Amino acid sequence: MRVAVAAAALAGVAVASVTGGTGPVDAQDPFVPAELASYEPSGSPLFTDAENPSMSALGHVVSYEYSPNETISPLMRVRTEPSVAVPNPPNGRFHGLSDDGCVIGFRMPPIPISDRSLYPLVRFNRCSGNSTFLGYADRQILGSAAVDADGSVIAFPAADGIFVYTLNGDALATEALLPLPSQGWGAAELAISDNGATLAAIAGAGPNSFGGLDFSELYIVDVASGSFQGIASTANRVSMSGDATLVAYRNYELGTITVLDRSAGQNRPVLPASDAYLSNDGRHLAYRLFGGDNSYVYITTSGDRWATSTPAEFVSYTLPGVNSFVTASDPVVSEHGRWVGWISPYPFLYVDQPGEIGRFQQRQALVRERRPVLTVQSIDYGTVPGPTDRTSTVTNVGPSGWRVTAIESTGPFQVRSENCPAVLHPGQSCQVTVRFLAQTQGQSTGELRVRDNSYPGIPLLATGRLIGSFDPGTPPPRVTTTTISTVTTTTQPGTPQNVGLSITPSPIVFDSSVVGQAAPTRDATVTNVGDIAVTVQSVGIAGVATADFSIIDDGCTDEALAPGASCPLEIRFTPTAGGSRSAAVSASGTSGTFAAAPLRGAGRYEVELEVSPEVAGGGQVVSVTGTGYPASTSVQVSLAGSPPQSASTDAGGRFVVQWLVLDGTPQGVVQADDVATVDYDAEPADLRIVPSPMRPQGNLATLDRLARNHVSR
C-alpha cells in the first residue's frame, strides 16, 4: 500500500531524496558535457528564471534562486537525488549555501510594520529537514548570505552592518550586528571561512536609490572582535578560500581580478575579467570574460598561491539547438576544480504577438564536470626468485584534483607503502611500493588500483597492471635503483639447498562481525618447508585494512625451526568499517626466507529503526530514528513507499528523520525502511495510520503567519 505522506520537519519544510549512482567510472575523458542544474517545480509557469547560483564544496549540490512572475524562491538541486524545493510555498532571496550542501540561509519577503519593514531571516537544513527562524532585519539586506562549512555560522550583508548568527545544531545560539567602518555605509557582498571566524566583506557608501553602493571597498572582518581591516578600494566580486588565506576580488576601476595572499601579505593581479569565483581550496578560479556581444566562463588553476597560473580553459557553452547568442555569467567552481557552474539562457523562445515579435528568455543554471584523470604506472617484475618490491608512480594528468580515498592491489601483490597526499592536484605525482609475494611458481597478474570515492554516486577508479613470474632457481636480479628491493634465498657453495617458509591455511578467512566487535580468532601455522634450519625473525600484518587484524599470540618470533617444523600464530579480526576487509600476515626468517597468507573478513552494522509515535493520523508528524549505522554518513529512509529521505548520522551512528502524515491517508499498517546497502539493512518498523480530524500543519507558510503575529504583539 502506497500512503500519501510528505517528508517534513516540525517547521514543515518538504524534503524528498533518493540515492542514485553507478559503478566506478574509468577516469579517461575529463570533458563531460554541461547539464541542466536548474529545474521547474511541478505546476510552475513557463519562462522561469534562475539566478544567484551557489555550489557545495564537492559540487554535488547546486542551489539557485527561482523567479517566476517577479517572485523569488531559493531552490536546491542535489545531483545524486531528486530536486529539492526550498521553501514551499513562501518566497525568499539572497540565499547562501554551506560547503557540505546541507544548509541554506536566506531572506524572506519584508513584512510592513507601520512606517518600516522587517525582513525575516531563515536557515534551512535539507539534511535534517529542519528550518530555523533566525530573526528580523530592520534594515535592507543588500547581498547573499554567507554560510560556513557546516551551516553553524550565517552572515547577511545589510545596510549599516553585517548580521551574524551562530547555531548549535539546528538551534539558534547567538546573534550580533557588526557595525561598518563608517556611518551611512552598507555591506553588499560577503565570503566566509570554513570555521566561520573570518569574513571578506565588500562595503561602501550606500545603499543608493538602485539598492547598490556608490563605491565599494574590500575588508577582512574578524567575527569574534568585529574588527575591520581595509584591504583594497574600488573592489567587488569577492570570494575566499576555506582557510581564509586567499581572497579573490575584482578591481572594478582597472577591470582586473586580484588574489590577496594573506599569508604573504601580497596582492597578486591574475587577469582581466568582469567577475570571478575562487574555489574553497584556493587553487581554481572560474571567471567571466566578454567577447563581442557574448560573455563566456573560463577557469584557470594555480599551484603556487597565484604567483603564476595555467592558461585559460573555456568551459561554458550552449546546449545543442540553442541560439548562438550566449550570456554566460555568475561562475562558481567546486573544491579541487572538478565542477563548474554558471547561469546561461536556455533556450530563446520566439512568440508571435500582435504587431511585433516578442522574445522570451529563460535563464538556466548549468554545470559541467572537469573530471580528474589519473595515470598509474604498470609494474613488470620479470622473473624473480622470491618476494620483490617495486614502485609505481601515480600522476594526475587531468584538470582537477583527485581525492585519494583508497589504494589497493589484487592478485599475489601487496601494497607496502605509499606517499600519496589526501588530494592529488593537477600535475602532482606520488609513489606506491608494491610487493610481488612470489608464492606460486609461474606467472601471476594483478592490478594496482587508486580510488576516488569522495563524490556521491560517481566513484572513480584508475588502475595499473602488475605482472611477475616466480622461479626459485632464477639468479637474483641486480638492483639498479632505489625503487627495487628483492628478497632472495641464499645457499652455501656446493650442493644447492632448498630454503623457505609457508603459512597455512591460505587464505585465512574470518567470520563476519559487527563493526568494532571481534570475530572468533583463527589459528595459523608457519612451517619450515626447506632443507635447512631457519629462525623466524619477525611476523606482522600489512595491507589495506591493517588496523582490522592483529596477532594476539605469537609463537613464532625468534623460534628456530628445523626442516619440517612449525610454530603457531593466533590472529584476531575486529572490523573498523563495513564491507569486505583484507590484509596479509607475513613471516620473515634467516637465509632470506619469507611467507605470506591473505587475511579476509567482512564487517557489518547492527542497525535498527524505530517509529515514534507508533500510531498516527493526518496532520501528525512522525519521527523515524535509526541507530547502529556508520558514523557521519548519509542514510536513505522511506516511509510507506514514499520517496526516500536523506539523513546524516552523527558520530554515534544515529539519525532522526520526520514525516508529516497528510490528512486523508488510508488507514492501516505501513512501514519505515532504509534503502539497503551491502553494509547495513535494518528490519522495517511499523506505523499504524488511524483516522484523525487534524489538518496538515507546520509548513513555512505557517512560519510566515507566526512571524507576523509575533511582530504585531
Sequence and secondary structure as in RCSB ss.txt:
>XXXX:A:sequence
MRVAVAAAALAGVAVASVTGGTGPVDAQDPFVPAELASYEPSGSPLFTDAENPSMSALGHVVSYEYSPNETISPL
MRVRTEPSVAVPNPPNGRFHGLSDDGCVIGFRMPPIPISDRSLYPLVRFNRCSGNSTFLGYADRQILGSAAVDAD
GSVIAFPAADGIFVYTLNGDALATEALLPLPSQGWGAAELAISDNGATLAAIAGAGPNSFGGLDFSELYIVDVAS
GSFQGIASTANRVSMSGDATLVAYRNYELGTITVLDRSAGQNRPVLPASDAYLSNDGRHLAYRLFGGDNSYVYIT
TSGDRWATSTPAEFVSYTLPGVNSFVTASDPVVSEHGRWVGWISPYPFLYVDQPGEIGRFQQRQALVRERRPVLT
VQSIDYGTVPGPTDRTSTVTNVGPSGWRVTAIESTGPFQVRSENCPAVLHPGQSCQVTVRFLAQTQGQSTGELRV
RDNSYPGIPLLATGRLIGSFDPGTPPPRVTTTTISTVTTTTQPGTPQNVGLSITPSPIVFDSSVVGQAAPTRDAT
VTNVGDIAVTVQSVGIAGVATADFSIIDDGCTDEALAPGASCPLEIRFTPTAGGSRSAAVSASGTSGTFAAAPLR
GAGRYEVELEVSPEVAGGGQVVSVTGTGYPASTSVQVSLAGSPPQSASTDAGGRFVVQWLVLDGTPQGVVQADDV
ATVDYDAEPADLRIVPSPMRPQGNLATLDRLARNHVSR
>XXXX:A:secstr
    EEE  TT           S EE    B   EE     TT  SS  EEEEEE SSSSEEEEEE GGG  EEE
EEETTS  EESSSSS  EEEEE TTS EEEEE   EEETTEEEEEEEEEETTTTEEEEEEEESS B S  EE TT
SSEEEEEEBTEEEEEEEETTEEEEEEEEE SSTTEEEEEEEE TTSSEEEEEEEE   TTSS SS EEEEEETTT
TEEEEEEESEEEEEE TTSSEEEEEETTTTEEEEEETTTTEEEEEEE SEEEE TTSSEEEEEEEETTEEEEEEE
E SSTTSS    EE     TT  S  B EEEEE GGG EEEEEEEEEEEEEEETTEEEEEEEEEEEEEEB   EE
E  EEEEEESS EEEEEEEEE SSS EE  EEEE SSEEEEEE   SEE TT EEEEEEEE   SSEEEEEEEEE
EE  STT  EEEEEEEEEEE TTS      STT EE      SSS     EEEESSSEE   EETTS    EEEE
EEE SSS EEEEEEEEESTTGGGEEEEEE  TT EE TT EEEEEEEE  SSSEEEEEEEEEEEGGG EEEEEEE
EEEE   EEEEESSEE TT EEEEEEES  TT EEEEEETT   EEEE  TTS EEEEEEE TT   EEEEEEE 
  SS     EEEEE          HHHHHHHHHHHHH 
